[in-house]
Amino acid sequence: MEISGQLTKKSGVTAQLIERIKNMSLNQQVQLLKALEKSCKKELRQSYRKYFFMIIDYNVEGQYFRDFIQDINDGGVFIETYQTFSVGQTILMSFMSPEYLKPFKIGGEIVHVHPYGFGVKFKIESQVQKEAIKNLVNMIQD
């Protein structure tokens, strides 16, 4: 596929992409969408998420919530909920870990939202938090 030197502006590239996608079969469009989603997830996520079901208490803009973790890794977590949040909002989460007798808290930023939940990137501020998350993730069976 040759890309013309004339397509240096973003709008020109976008228009040509849209036109080519419109000319694809539905099956080709679905395959392209899956490939793009897979590519974007690889770019955003730096380590494999482990499926993990656990209650989590959290605070977003002064409001407290209790929902369930769906999956986790040392960089973030996906929280299953029907509450509505926005990308960029900050969150403070309380985790229970087998190594600690009391919950530990860790902050984060909401980095993506879905109708059924949202993804959070941890804001790790200490070695204790880093070790606590690492221990929690390592404890989970694949």
Secondary structure as UniProt FT lines:
FT   TURN            5..6
FT   HELIX           10..22
FT   HELIX           26..44
FT   STRAND          50..60
FT   TURN            61..62
FT   STRAND          63..73
FT   TURN            74..75
FT   STRAND          76..80
FT   TURN            87..88
FT   STRAND          90..95
FT   TURN            98..99
FT   STRAND          104..114
FT   TURN            115..116
FT   STRAND          117..123
FT   HELIX           127..139
//
